[in-house]
């Protein structure tokens, strides 16, 4: 069986996420949006654009590459194509929002936190995900969730966010 979520639904989820994050923004707080490579990068960019519109200024932005922080390197080799960690701002003292497209086991978030804290000491770290599929292996819960989907551990949740055509965005849930 295949389930599909369209671009319009994804757009509404992004609008709601940006509203929640903006509402929680304290005066004079330095907000940083950090995409987890690779799936969280485009999601983080979209979220940052919406937050810029809501807040009137662009939050800091960066990318975390967890390839060397993963706990499964023995069974899953490092991908040939990676995005380097790139944080062009001082992490220390910021309110960092880690962004990923899908949360499943929690292992990706654990690895991202390790990398982020190697870069500095944020005042606060929160997690925003477009899609929460449940079935956690670690005690990691997102602060901001665009949508929750019912997917068994054997199903695959794939997010496709287009660079220049949000209407064509989609999330598919298929049997692995």
Buried (B, 14 or more C-beta within 10 A) or exposed (E): EEEEBEBEBBBEBBBBBBBBBBEBBEEEEBBBBBBBBBBBBBBBBBBBBBBBEBBEEEBBBBBBBBBEBBEEEEEEEEEEEEBEBEBEBEBEEBBBBBBBBBBBBBBBBBBBBBBBEEBBEBEEBBBBBBBBBEEBEEEBEBBBBBBEBEBEEEBEBBBBBEEEEBEEBBBBBEEE
